[in-house]
Amino acid sequence: MAYTETTTNSYGSRVGNSFKAIGTGFLMFIAGTILLFWNEGRTVKTGDAIAEAQKATVEMTSPDKMDASMDGKLVHATAKAVSNDLLKDDLFPVAGNFTRLTRDVEYRQYKERKEEKRRDKVGGGEEVITTYYYDLDWVDEPINSSSFHDPTYRGVNEVQGMPKFDDMDVYAENVSFGAYKLPDFFIKQVGTAEDVNVAQGPDDLTAMLSATPGDSSTVSEQDYNAYVKGLADIPENGVSGNTIMYGDGNQVGSVRVTFKAVKPENEVSLIAKVQGNTFTKFVASNGYDFSRLENGAKTSEEMIQHAKDENDMIKWALRLLGVLLVIGGLKGIFGFLTTLLKVIPFLASIMNFGVGLICTVVGVVWSLIVIAIAWIFYRPLLGISLLVLAAAIIAFFVWRGKQRKALQPQVAPAPGANNLAQAQAPAQQGFEQTMQQGYPQQPQQGYPQQGGYDQGGYQQQGYDQGGYQQQGYDQGGYQQQQGYDQGGYQQQGYDQGGYQQGGYDQGGYQQQGYDQGGYQQQGYDQGGYPQQQGGYDPNGYQQGYDPNNPYNNQGGNYPQQ
C-alpha cells in the first residue's frame, strides 16, 4: 500500500535554500579536496610500507618450536590457530570451545521508504509529490514508527512485551600458533563463523560446557530451567537449530536471535614481527605499520600481492568519493543559478544542464590537479605527468569552444547592401568567412549556390546581382536574339515572344505603308512601297471613289487593303 503527499515550495523559499546550500557546497568541496590529497599520501606510504615489508620478510619453517634467532624479525609462517577457551552466552543456553561466539538479534518491523517526483511550476514554484511505501522486514534495531507519514502505519511497530536484546561478540583470549601465542588483533581475523545450535535441555548444555579440554562442568535440570526461563525467557517451541524465535516470525514485533561461532582449530598464514612468544606489527621506516593474517595456507608472495590489491582498491574507492564530493560541492555552490531561472522552467533546464556539465568537468580537472600536487609531493615524476594530463584536458575544451564559435553561421547581407565593400573583399578559396562572388557569406564550403551564378561563383549573363533572371534572357542566361536588346528590353516591332511584328523590319523600325499595329495600309504593297499606278492617294485610298462607300460602282474596283 502506498501513501501520497503533495507539497508546494514557493520560488522565494527555493532561492533561499539554494543560497544556504552554498555553505554546504564549500564544506563538501574542501572535504573532497582534503580527502583526495590525504588518500594519495596514504596510498604511497602504505605501498612503501608493503614494499619494505616484502624485502624484510623471512620464512619461519617450524613455528611449532620457539626459535630465538627469529626474535625481532619479520616472518612468514603457516600453522593451526588453536583455542582452548570456553565461550558462552550470558543470556542464552549457547556455549562451547570456540575461537569466537556471536549473537545476532533482529526485529520484525515495518520500514518506511519514499519516492519523490518534483515538478517546476510557472513563476518559479515547485510541486513535490512524495509517495511512501511500507515493507515488513527483519532489521537490526527497532524502528520508531510514531513519525510515519501514513496514519495507518503510525505507531505500528510499538508492540507491547517485545523483548530487546543486544548483539554480542566474544573472542577467546588464549589462541596458540604452534609454540607461539596469537595477539588480539590476529585472533579477531581467524576463521569463518558457522551456525552453532542452541541447547534444548540440560544434557545439551552439559555437553557444550564439557567440550572444553579439562572442563567437566555439569548442568542440572533446575539450573537449566533457571538459566533459560530466568534470563532469556525462551518461549516453548521457540528454539530451532541456531535460532530462537519470539513470536511467529511473520507478525510485526517478532524477535529472531541467531548464534554463530568460529571453530577452535583453523589453519592460518601470517606475516608479522616476532616478539618473544607472540607477534607484533612491523613498523616501516615511514612510520606506517604492516601485518597480515589470512585463513588457509598462503605463500608470502600471495599475501603481499593481496595487500597491494587491497591498497589499490581503497585508493580508487576514496578517489571516487573525493571526486564526487568535489563535484557535489561545486553544484551546491553554483546551484542558485539554476534556481534563479526557475521562473522560466525551459531556461532553468538549460542552465541546470550547463551548470552540471561545467561543475563535472571542473570537478574532475580540479581533482586531477589535487592528485597531481599530492603525487608531486610524494612521487614527483608521476605527479608532473598528471599535471600534463589535466592541462591537455583544459586545452581540449578550450579548442572545442573556439571551433564551435568559428563554425557558427553568419547572416548573409541583403541583396545590394554594401556592394562596394563586398566587391573589395578578397575571395578566398574554400568558402571561408569572406564572401565569394555569387555566394552568400558562409563559413564553409558546401552551401547552396545562388540563382544566377555558376559553380565558380561568377554572375551569369542574364541575371542581376540578386540572382533574378532578367527580362529578355532564357534560364540558361542566353539573350533572346529576336525582339530584345542586351539590356533585356523588348524592341519595337517585336511581340513578347520575340517574334517580329508585321510592318516592322528586323531592327524594329516601322516600315512605310504599315501602321503601328503592323497592319498594311491601303495603297501600299507588302514591301511598304506606295503603289505608283491605280490612282491611289498617299493615304492608300483609290482616287475616284468615296472612302465612306467603298462599294461605289465608279471605277468598278475596291480600295486595295
NUSEDREN-441309 format. One record per residue (C-alpha): y, z, x. Coordinates in Angstrom, 1 decimal, m for minus. Layout:
BEGIN
yy; zz; xx
Y; Z; X
...
This chain:
BEGIN
yy; zz; xx
0.0; 0.0; 0.0
3.5; m0.9; 1.2
6.8; 0.7; 0.5
10.1; m1.3; 1.0
13.6; m0.1; 1.6
16.7; m2.3; 1.8
19.8; m1.1; 3.5
23.1; m2.8; 4.5
25.1; m2.4; 7.6
28.8; m3.3; 7.5
30.5; m5.5; 10.0
32.5; m2.6; 11.3
29.5; m0.4; 11.9
27.7; m3.2; 13.7
30.6; m3.8; 16.0
30.9; m0.1; 16.7
27.2; 0.2; 17.5
27.4; m2.8; 19.8
30.2; m1.2; 21.8
28.2; 2.1; 22.0
25.3; 0.0; 23.4
27.4; m0.9; 26.4
27.0; 2.5; 27.9
23.2; 2.4; 27.3
23.2; m1.1; 28.8
24.9; 0.2; 32.0
22.3; 3.0; 32.3
19.4; 0.6; 31.9
20.9; m1.8; 34.4
21.4; 0.9; 37.0
18.0; 2.4; 36.4
16.3; m1.0; 36.7
18.2; m1.7; 40.0
17.2; 1.6; 41.5
13.6; 1.2; 40.4
13.4; m2.3; 42.0
14.8; m1.1; 45.3
12.6; 2.1; 45.3
9.5; 0.2; 44.4
9.9; m2.2; 47.3
10.2; 0.7; 49.7
7.2; 2.4; 48.1
5.1; m0.8; 48.4
6.0; m1.3; 52.0
5.4; 2.3; 53.1
2.2; 2.6; 51.1
0.9; m0.7; 52.7
1.8; 0.5; 56.1
0.0; 3.8; 55.5
m3.1; 1.9; 54.3
m3.0; m0.3; 57.4
m2.6; 2.7; 59.7
m5.5; 4.4; 58.0
m7.7; 1.4; 58.3
m7.2; 1.3; 62.1
m7.8; 5.1; 62.4
m10.9; 5.3; 60.2
m14.2; 6.1; 61.9
m17.7; 6.3; 60.4
m19.4; 9.7; 59.7
m23.0; 8.7; 59.7
m24.5; 12.1; 59.0
m22.4; 14.2; 56.6
m25.4; 16.4; 55.9
m24.6; 18.4; 59.0
m21.4; 19.7; 60.5
m20.1; 17.8; 63.5
m17.3; 19.5; 65.4
m16.4; 16.2; 67.1
m15.3; 14.8; 63.8
m12.8; 17.6; 63.1
m9.2; 16.2; 62.7
m10.4; 12.6; 62.4
m10.1; 10.2; 59.5
m13.6; 9.4; 58.5
m15.5; 7.3; 56.0
m18.7; 8.8; 54.6
m21.2; 8.4; 51.7
m23.2; 11.3; 50.2
m24.0; 13.1; 47.0
m21.4; 15.4; 45.4
m23.4; 18.3; 44.0
m22.1; 21.0; 41.7
m23.7; 24.5; 41.4
m21.3; 25.9; 38.9
m21.9; 26.8; 35.2
m19.2; 25.3; 33.0
m18.9; 26.4; 29.3
m16.6; 26.1; 26.4
m14.9; 29.4; 25.3
m14.9; 28.4; 21.6
m17.9; 26.2; 21.0
m21.6; 26.5; 22.0
m21.5; 24.0; 24.8
m22.4; 24.9; 28.4
m24.3; 23.7; 31.4
m24.4; 22.9; 35.1
m21.7; 20.2; 35.2
m19.1; 18.9; 37.6
m16.7; 18.6; 34.7
m16.7; 19.6; 31.0
m14.2; 18.1; 28.5
m13.4; 18.9; 24.8
m11.6; 16.2; 22.8
m10.1; 17.1; 19.5
m9.0; 14.5; 16.9
m7.4; 14.8; 13.4
m7.8; 12.5; 10.4
m4.2; 11.8; 9.5
m2.0; 9.1; 7.8
0.2; 7.2; 10.2
3.4; 5.5; 9.2
4.3; 2.2; 10.7
7.1; m0.1; 9.8
8.2; m3.7; 10.0
11.9; m4.8; 9.8
13.5; m8.0; 8.8
17.2; m8.5; 9.4
19.4; m11.0; 7.6
23.0; m11.7; 8.5
25.5; m11.8; 5.7
28.7; m13.8; 5.4
31.5; m11.6; 6.6
29.6; m10.0; 9.4
27.4; m7.5; 7.5
23.7; m7.2; 7.8
20.9; m6.6; 5.3
17.9; m4.7; 6.7
14.6; m4.9; 4.8
12.1; m2.3; 6.1
8.5; m2.2; 4.9
6.5; 0.9; 5.6
2.7; 0.9; 5.8
0.3; 3.9; 5.8
m3.0; 3.9; 7.6
m5.6; 6.7; 7.7
m6.9; 7.1; 11.3
m8.0; 9.5; 13.9
m5.1; 10.8; 16.1
m4.8; 13.3; 19.0
m2.3; 15.6; 17.3
m1.4; 16.4; 13.6
1.3; 14.3; 12.2
4.2; 15.8; 10.3
4.3; 13.7; 7.1
7.2; 15.6; 5.5
9.6; 12.8; 6.7
7.5; 9.9; 5.5
9.7; 7.4; 3.5
7.2; 6.7; 0.7
7.4; 9.7; m1.6
3.7; 9.1; m2.5
2.6; 9.9; 1.1
5.3; 12.5; 1.8
3.5; 15.8; 2.8
0.1; 14.3; 2.5
m1.1; 15.4; 6.0
m0.3; 19.1; 5.4
m3.8; 20.2; 4.4
m4.4; 23.9; 3.8
m7.1; 25.5; 6.0
m7.2; 22.7; 8.5
m8.2; 24.2; 11.9
m6.2; 23.5; 15.0
m7.8; 23.3; 18.4
m6.6; 22.1; 21.8
m8.2; 19.7; 24.2
m9.9; 21.2; 27.3
m10.9; 20.1; 30.8
m12.9; 22.4; 33.0
m13.9; 21.5; 36.6
m16.4; 23.0; 38.9
m15.0; 25.0; 41.8
m17.9; 24.5; 44.2
m18.9; 20.9; 44.8
m20.7; 20.1; 48.1
m20.6; 16.9; 50.0
m23.6; 17.2; 52.4
m22.7; 20.1; 54.7
m19.0; 19.9; 53.6
m17.1; 21.0; 50.5
m15.0; 18.7; 48.4
m11.4; 19.7; 47.8
m10.0; 19.9; 44.3
m8.2; 16.6; 44.3
m11.5; 14.9; 45.1
m13.6; 16.9; 42.5
m11.4; 15.5; 39.7
m12.3; 12.0; 40.7
m16.1; 12.5; 40.9
m18.4; 10.8; 38.4
m18.1; 9.4; 34.9
m18.1; 11.6; 31.8
m21.1; 11.3; 29.4
m21.8; 12.8; 26.0
m23.2; 16.4; 26.0
m24.8; 17.9; 22.9
m23.7; 20.9; 21.1
m26.2; 23.8; 21.0
m27.6; 24.2; 17.5
m29.2; 27.6; 18.0
m29.8; 30.4; 20.4
m32.6; 28.6; 22.2
m30.4; 25.6; 22.9
m27.6; 27.7; 24.1
m30.0; 29.8; 26.3
m31.3; 26.5; 27.8
m27.8; 25.4; 28.5
m26.8; 28.7; 30.2
m30.0; 28.9; 32.2
m29.7; 25.4; 33.6
m27.5; 26.6; 36.4
m29.6; 27.3; 39.6
m30.2; 31.1; 39.9
m29.0; 31.9; 36.4
m31.4; 33.4; 33.9
m29.0; 34.2; 31.1
m30.4; 34.6; 27.6
m28.6; 34.4; 24.2
m29.8; 36.4; 21.2
m29.6; 35.2; 17.6
m26.9; 37.9; 16.9
m24.9; 36.8; 19.9
m25.2; 33.2; 19.0
m24.1; 33.7; 15.4
m21.1; 35.8; 16.5
m20.2; 33.1; 19.1
m20.4; 30.3; 16.6
m19.0; 31.9; 13.5
m16.6; 34.3; 15.0
m14.8; 31.9; 17.4
m15.0; 28.4; 16.0
m16.3; 29.0; 12.5
m18.5; 25.9; 12.7
m19.4; 24.7; 9.2
m23.0; 24.3; 8.1
m24.4; 20.8; 8.8
m21.2; 20.1; 10.9
m23.0; 19.5; 14.2
m24.3; 16.1; 15.1
m25.1; 15.4; 18.8
m22.0; 15.9; 20.8
m19.7; 16.2; 17.8
m18.6; 19.0; 15.5
m17.0; 17.8; 12.2
m14.7; 19.9; 10.0
m14.6; 18.1; 6.6
m16.4; 14.9; 5.6
m14.8; 12.8; 8.2
m13.2; 10.4; 5.7
m10.7; 12.5; 4.0
m7.3; 13.4; 5.3
m7.3; 16.8; 7.2
m10.8; 16.4; 8.7
m11.1; 17.5; 12.3
m13.5; 16.0; 14.9
m14.4; 17.8; 18.1
m16.4; 15.9; 20.8
m17.8; 17.0; 24.1
m18.4; 15.1; 27.3
m19.5; 16.2; 30.8
m19.9; 14.8; 34.3
m23.5; 15.4; 35.6
m23.9; 17.8; 38.6
m25.1; 15.2; 41.1
m23.1; 12.0; 41.8
m23.2; 9.6; 44.9
m19.7; 9.1; 46.1
m17.9; 7.5; 49.2
m14.7; 8.8; 50.6
m12.1; 8.2; 53.3
m10.3; 11.5; 54.3
m9.4; 13.6; 57.3
m12.0; 16.3; 58.3
m10.5; 19.8; 58.3
m13.2; 22.4; 59.2
m15.9; 22.3; 56.5
m13.7; 20.4; 54.0
m11.4; 17.4; 53.8
m7.7; 16.8; 53.5
m5.4; 13.8; 53.1
m4.4; 11.6; 56.1
m0.7; 11.5; 56.7
0.6; 8.3; 58.2
3.5; 8.1; 60.8
5.9; 7.1; 58.0
5.1; 10.3; 56.0
3.0; 8.7; 53.3
m0.4; 10.2; 52.8
m3.7; 8.4; 52.2
m7.1; 9.5; 50.9
m9.6; 7.8; 48.7
m12.8; 8.6; 46.8
m14.9; 6.1; 44.9
m18.1; 6.5; 42.9
m21.2; 4.9; 44.5
m21.9; 3.7; 48.0
m18.9; 1.7; 49.2
m18.1; 0.5; 52.7
m14.8; 1.4; 54.3
m13.7; m2.3; 54.2
m14.3; m2.4; 50.4
m12.4; 0.9; 49.9
m9.4; m0.2; 52.0
m9.3; m3.6; 50.1
m9.4; m1.7; 46.8
m6.5; 0.4; 47.9
m4.5; m2.7; 48.9
m5.2; m4.3; 45.5
m4.1; m1.2; 43.6
m0.8; m1.1; 45.6
m0.2; m4.7; 44.7
m0.9; m4.1; 41.0
1.5; m1.1; 40.9
4.1; m3.2; 42.8
4.1; m6.0; 40.2
3.9; m3.7; 37.3
7.0; m1.8; 38.5
8.8; m5.1; 39.4
8.3; m6.3; 35.9
9.5; m3.1; 34.4
12.6; m3.2; 36.7
13.4; m6.8; 35.8
13.1; m6.0; 32.1
15.4; m3.0; 32.4
18.0; m5.1; 34.2
17.8; m7.9; 31.6
17.8; m5.4; 28.7
20.8; m3.6; 30.3
22.8; m6.9; 30.6
22.0; m7.8; 27.0
23.2; m4.3; 25.9
26.4; m4.7; 27.9
27.3; m8.2; 26.5
25.6; m7.9; 23.1
29.0; m7.1; 21.5
30.0; m10.8; 22.0
27.3; m11.9; 19.5
28.2; m9.1; 17.1
31.9; m10.1; 17.1
30.9; m13.6; 15.9
28.6; m12.3; 13.1
31.3; m13.2; 10.6
30.1; m16.7; 11.1
26.3; m16.5; 11.4
25.9; m20.0; 12.8
28.2; m19.3; 15.7
26.6; m15.9; 16.2
23.2; m17.6; 16.6
24.5; m19.9; 19.2
26.3; m17.1; 21.1
23.1; m14.9; 20.9
21.1; m17.7; 22.4
23.7; m18.3; 25.2
24.0; m14.5; 25.9
20.2; m14.1; 26.0
19.8; m17.1; 28.4
22.6; m16.2; 30.7
21.5; m12.5; 30.8
18.0; m13.5; 31.6
19.0; m15.9; 34.4
21.5; m13.4; 35.9
19.0; m10.6; 35.5
16.3; m12.5; 37.3
18.7; m13.6; 40.1
20.1; m10.1; 40.4
16.5; m8.6; 40.6
15.7; m11.1; 43.4
18.8; m10.1; 45.3
17.9; m6.4; 45.0
14.4; m7.0; 46.1
15.6; m9.2; 49.0
18.0; m6.5; 50.1
15.2; m3.9; 49.9
13.0; m6.2; 52.0
15.8; m6.8; 54.5
15.9; m3.1; 54.9
12.1; m2.7; 55.2
11.0; m6.3; 56.1
13.9; m8.4; 57.4
12.1; m11.8; 57.6
10.7; m11.8; 54.1
14.0; m10.4; 52.7
16.0; m13.3; 54.1
13.6; m15.7; 52.6
14.0; m14.1; 49.1
17.8; m14.4; 49.5
17.5; m18.1; 50.2
15.3; m18.5; 47.1
17.9; m16.7; 45.0
20.7; m18.9; 46.4
18.6; m22.0; 45.6
18.3; m20.9; 42.0
22.0; m20.4; 41.7
22.8; m23.7; 43.3
20.4; m25.5; 41.0
22.0; m24.1; 37.8
25.5; m25.0; 39.2
24.3; m28.5; 39.9
22.8; m28.9; 36.5
26.1; m27.7; 34.9
28.1; m30.3; 36.8
25.5; m33.1; 35.9
25.8; m32.3; 32.2
29.6; m32.3; 32.4
29.5; m35.7; 34.1
27.2; m37.2; 31.5
29.3; m36.2; 28.5
30.5; m39.5; 26.9
34.3; m40.1; 26.6
36.0; m41.6; 23.5
37.0; m45.2; 24.0
40.7; m46.1; 23.6
41.8; m48.0; 20.5
41.9; m51.8; 20.9
45.1; m52.9; 22.6
46.1; m49.4; 23.7
47.2; m49.0; 27.3
46.1; m52.5; 28.1
48.2; m52.7; 31.2
46.7; m49.6; 32.7
43.2; m50.8; 31.8
43.9; m54.2; 33.4
45.0; m52.5; 36.6
42.0; m50.1; 36.8
39.3; m51.3; 39.2
36.0; m52.3; 37.6
33.1; m50.5; 39.3
29.6; m51.9; 39.2
27.1; m49.7; 37.3
29.2; m49.0; 34.2
30.8; m45.7; 35.6
33.8; m44.0; 34.0
36.2; m46.9; 34.9
36.1; m49.4; 32.1
34.7; m52.8; 32.8
36.3; m55.9; 31.3
34.9; m56.3; 27.8
33.2; m53.0; 27.5
34.3; m49.7; 26.1
34.8; m47.0; 28.6
31.4; m45.4; 29.2
29.9; m43.2; 31.9
26.6; m45.1; 32.4
25.1; m48.5; 32.4
23.4; m49.5; 29.2
26.0; m49.1; 26.5
26.3; m51.7; 23.7
28.1; m55.0; 24.6
31.4; m55.5; 22.7
31.6; m58.6; 20.4
33.4; m61.5; 22.1
32.3; m60.5; 25.6
29.4; m61.9; 27.7
26.9; m59.7; 29.6
29.1; m59.6; 32.6
31.9; m58.1; 30.6
34.2; m61.2; 30.6
36.0; m62.2; 27.4
34.6; m65.3; 25.8
36.7; m68.2; 24.7
37.5; m68.0; 21.0
37.6; m64.2; 20.8
40.6; m61.9; 21.1
40.6; m58.7; 23.2
39.3; m56.6; 20.3
36.2; m58.8; 20.2
37.1; m60.6; 16.9
36.3; m64.3; 16.5
39.5; m66.5; 16.5
40.0; m69.0; 13.8
39.0; m72.4; 14.9
36.1; m71.3; 17.1
32.5; m71.0; 16.3
30.3; m67.9; 17.1
29.4; m69.3; 20.5
33.1; m69.3; 21.4
33.4; m73.1; 21.4
36.6; m74.7; 19.9
36.1; m76.7; 16.8
37.4; m80.0; 18.0
38.5; m81.7; 14.9
41.4; m80.2; 12.9
42.2; m77.2; 15.1
44.3; m76.7; 18.2
43.4; m74.5; 21.2
45.1; m71.5; 19.5
42.7; m71.9; 16.6
45.3; m73.0; 14.1
44.5; m75.7; 11.6
46.1; m79.1; 12.4
48.0; m81.0; 9.8
45.8; m83.7; 8.3
42.6; m81.7; 8.5
40.9; m79.5; 6.0
39.4; m76.0; 6.7
36.1; m77.5; 7.6
37.7; m79.6; 10.4
37.3; m82.9; 8.6
40.2; m85.5; 8.8
42.0; m85.9; 5.6
42.7; m89.4; 4.2
46.1; m90.7; 5.2
46.3; m88.9; 8.5
45.4; m90.1; 12.0
43.3; m88.1; 14.5
46.4; m86.4; 15.8
47.1; m85.0; 12.3
50.2; m87.2; 11.6
50.7; m88.7; 8.2
50.1; m92.4; 8.0
52.6; m94.7; 6.4
51.5; m95.5; 2.8
49.9; m92.2; 2.1
51.3; m89.1; 0.5
50.9; m85.5; 1.9
47.8; m85.0; m0.1
46.2; m88.0; 1.7
46.2; m90.4; m1.2
47.1; m94.1; m0.7
50.4; m95.0; m2.1
50.9; m98.1; m4.3
52.0; m101.2; m2.3
50.2; m100.3; 0.9
46.9; m101.4; 2.2
44.3; m99.0; 3.6
45.7; m99.1; 7.0
49.0; m97.8; 5.7
51.0; m101.1; 6.1
53.2; m102.5; 3.3
51.7; m105.5; 1.7
54.0; m108.4; 2.6
53.1; m110.6; m0.3
52.7; m109.9; m4.0
56.2; m108.8; m4.9
56.0; m105.1; m4.4
58.9; m102.8; m3.8
58.9; m100.2; m1.0
57.5; m97.6; m3.4
54.4; m99.7; m4.0
55.3; m100.9; m7.4
54.8; m104.6; m8.2
58.1; m106.3; m8.9
58.4; m107.8; m12.4
56.6; m105.0; m14.1
57.6; m101.9; m15.9
56.3; m99.0; m13.9
56.1; m96.9; m17.0
54.0; m99.6; m18.7
51.5; m100.8; m16.0
49.7; m102.8; m18.7
52.5; m105.1; m19.2
51.2; m108.6; m19.5
54.0; m110.0; m17.5
52.7; m111.3; m14.2
49.1; m110.8; m15.5
48.3; m108.1; m13.0
48.2; m104.3; m12.4
50.0; m102.2; m9.8
48.0; m102.0; m6.7
46.8; m98.5; m6.0
